[in-house]
Structure formats: C-alpha cells, structure tokens
Amino acid sequence: MTTPAGRAPTERADAARNRLRILDAARRLLAADGFAELSLDAVAKEAGVGVGTVYRRFHNRAGLVYALIEDNETRFQEAFARHCEDGAPSARERLRAFLHGMAELVDDNRELLLLAEASAPAGRYHSTPFRRHHEQIVTMVAELAPGVDAAYLADLLLMAYTPGLFDFQRTERGWDVDRIKGGLDALVAGIGAAARTDRPT
C-alpha cells in the first residue's frame, strides 16, 4: 500500500486494537506483579493474542517498556490539551497543571522510567518526550515571566522528574505526590514573583 510522501502508513484497525489490548494487559501485569515478572509470553496470554503478535510488534521486553512509556505520554498530552481548552487558563495555571500532571505521570510510571534510566542514564535528555516537555515548559515560563532564562528554568523544573530522584523521594523519604506538587507550586510562584520584581515601576 502506498502513502503520500512523508506520511506514515495508517495503522490497520485490527492492529490498533491488538496494540491497545497488549499495552493494557502489560499494565495489568505490572500492577499485579511488578516489572520483574513481566514477559512477552505472559503479556500475550493476558491480552488473549498470539505470542508471535506481541514479538512482531515489540520485538523484546525493552520495546514493550518504551511503547508503554510513549503511550502514557500520549495520554498525558491529550489530558493537558483538554485542560488548556477549558476556559483558556493563564500561563501560571497551565504551567501548574502541566507540572502536576507530570508528577502523576512519573509516579505512575516509576518502574518503567527507572528501567529506562538504568539502561541509558543520559538517554532521557535526548528522548522525544523530554524535548517536548522542555519546549512546552519554556513556552509557559516565557509567557509567565518574560525576560527570564526560560530554557534554564525548564531544565531545573524537569530535574524534579529524574526517575532516580523521584523514586528516592517517594520511597526513602516517604513523600507523597501532593508534597512534591506543593514544592513545584512554590517554584512556579517564585518564577512569577521574580518576573514582577524585575518589572520597572
């Protein structure tokens, strides 16, 4: 089947359904047994599809892990887009909602993200989701506080979601996600205050 230049082939309906079934099955197994027990054979059985279907689609466990991360990222972006369409929130409100959503996303995907971080410690900074998050935060920070170094502040804010640090805060320090969100709120307030201080009187 040919497609227009530059456009990826449209996924067949049955293939799309199988993909969703496989990813949902993998999430159920992760929630029940953790990553150590996750195998493509077990996922195929849970999803009710042939093992070959899973292997052809994801190749190995790492491929499945990254597909789960990307699928969860897509869901996060869709939810954030819906929030931005609801009442045209200010830059501060959008940034706060984005950072809160990121905290929930990382918490829900800690095991997967820790595995990805262990496999390639610096890989996160070159990944498509990280670049996307950085661009989105830069845009919102620049709108909230014109004149600040939005790119540097975006890096600092994204450091809060480093998988190893986030997991340490949740497990070793016993912090809940609301405490992390509260800290992020303080940073957003500080950025806004810095912008007001720098304005000429």
C-alpha positions in Angstrom: 0.0 0.0 0.0 1.4 3.4 -0.9 1.1 6.5 1.2 1.7 10.2 0.4 5.4 11.2 0.9 6.3 11.9 4.5 3.2 10.3 6.0 3.4 7.1 8.0 1.1 4.3 6.9 -2.2 4.3 8.8 -2.4 1.5 11.4 -5.0 -1.1 10.5 -8.0 -1.2 12.8 -7.2 -4.8 14.0 -3.6 -4.0 14.6 -4.6 -0.9 16.6 -7.0 -3.0 18.7 -4.3 -5.6 19.3 -1.8 -2.9 20.3 -4.2 -1.4 22.9 -5.0 -4.9 24.2 -1.4 -5.7 24.6 -0.5 -2.5 26.4 -3.5 -2.7 28.7 -2.5 -6.3 29.5 1.1 -5.2 30.3 -0.2 -2.5 32.6 -2.4 -5.1 34.5 0.6 -7.4 34.9 2.9 -4.6 36.0 0.3 -3.5 38.6 -0.1 -7.1 39.9 3.4 -8.5 39.8 5.9 -5.7 39.0 8.4 -5.5 36.2 10.5 -8.5 37.2 7.7 -10.9 36.3 6.8 -9.1 33.0 7.4 -11.2 29.9 6.1 -11.0 26.4 4.7 -14.6 26.7 2.8 -13.6 29.9 1.5 -10.4 28.2 0.3 -12.3 25.2 -1.6 -14.7 27.4 -3.1 -11.9 29.4 -4.1 -10.0 26.2 -5.6 -13.1 24.6 -3.4 -12.7 21.5 -0.7 -15.0 19.9 2.8 -14.7 21.2 4.1 -14.0 17.7 1.8 -11.0 17.5 3.5 -9.5 20.6 7.0 -10.3 19.4 6.4 -8.9 15.9 5.0 -5.7 17.4 7.5 -5.0 20.2 10.5 -7.4 19.4 11.5 -7.7 23.1 10.7 -6.5 26.6 12.6 -3.3 26.2 10.5 -2.4 23.1 7.3 -3.1 25.1 8.6 -0.9 28.0 9.3 2.1 25.7 5.9 1.6 24.0 4.2 1.8 27.4 6.1 5.0 28.3 5.2 6.6 24.9 1.6 5.5 25.2 1.3 7.0 28.7 3.0 10.2 27.4 0.3 10.5 24.7 -2.5 10.1 27.3 -0.8 12.8 29.4 -0.5 15.2 26.5 -4.2 14.7 25.5 -5.3 15.4 29.0 -3.2 18.6 29.2 -4.6 19.7 25.8 -8.1 19.3 27.1 -7.2 21.3 30.2 -5.8 24.2 28.1 -9.0 24.2 26.0 -11.2 24.6 29.1 -11.6 28.2 30.0 -8.3 29.5 28.5 -6.2 29.2 31.7 -3.4 31.7 32.3 0.3 30.7 31.8 0.7 30.2 35.5 -2.4 27.9 35.7 -1.2 26.0 32.6 2.3 25.6 34.0 1.0 24.4 37.4 -1.4 21.9 35.7 1.5 20.6 33.5 3.9 20.1 36.4 1.2 18.4 38.5 0.3 16.1 35.6 4.0 15.3 35.1 4.3 14.4 38.7 1.4 11.9 38.4 2.8 10.6 35.1 6.2 9.9 36.6 4.7 8.4 39.7 2.5 6.0 37.7 5.5 5.0 35.5 8.3 4.9 38.1 9.2 1.3 37.5 9.3 1.7 33.7 11.3 5.0 33.9 13.8 3.6 36.4 14.5 0.8 34.0 14.9 3.2 31.1 17.2 5.4 33.2 19.3 2.4 34.2 19.6 1.2 30.6 20.8 4.6 29.3 21.4 7.2 32.1 21.6 10.2 29.8 19.2 8.9 27.3 16.3 10.7 28.9 17.7 14.1 27.8 17.8 13.0 24.2 14.3 11.4 24.1 11.4 12.9 22.3 9.2 13.2 25.4 12.0 15.2 27.3 12.5 17.6 24.3 8.7 18.0 24.1 8.3 18.7 27.8 11.2 21.2 27.7 9.7 23.1 24.8 6.3 23.2 26.5 7.7 24.5 29.8 9.9 27.1 28.0 6.8 28.5 26.3 4.8 28.7 29.5 7.7 30.1 31.6 8.5 32.8 29.0 4.8 33.8 29.0 4.7 33.9 32.8 8.0 35.7 33.3 9.2 37.5 30.2 12.9 38.2 30.2 14.0 35.2 32.4 16.1 32.4 31.1 13.2 30.2 30.3 15.3 27.4 28.9 17.5 27.1 32.0 14.4 27.2 34.3 12.8 24.5 32.2 15.8 22.3 32.8 15.6 22.9 36.6 11.9 22.1 36.7 12.4 18.9 34.7 15.1 17.8 37.1 12.3 17.2 39.6 11.2 14.3 37.5 14.5 12.5 37.2 13.4 8.9 37.9 16.0 8.1 40.5 15.4 11.2 42.5 11.6 11.0 42.2 11.7 7.4 43.4 14.1 8.3 46.3 11.7 11.0 47.4 8.7 8.6 47.3 10.3 5.5 48.9 13.2 6.6 51.1 11.9 10.0 52.2 8.3 8.8 52.2 7.0 11.9 50.5 3.6 11.7 48.8 2.8 13.1 45.4 0.9 16.1 46.9 4.1 17.2 48.8 6.0 17.1 45.5 3.3 19.1 43.8 3.4 21.6 46.6 7.1 22.1 46.1 6.6 22.6 42.4 3.9 25.2 43.2 6.4 27.1 45.2 8.8 27.2 42.3 6.1 28.4 39.9 5.2 31.1 42.5 8.9 32.1 42.7 9.2 32.4 38.9 6.1 34.7 38.8 7.4 36.8 41.7 10.7 37.2 40.0 9.0 38.5 36.9 7.0 41.0 39.0 10.2 42.2 40.8 12.0 42.8 37.5 9.3 44.9 36.1 10.0 48.7 36.0 8.0 50.8 38.5 
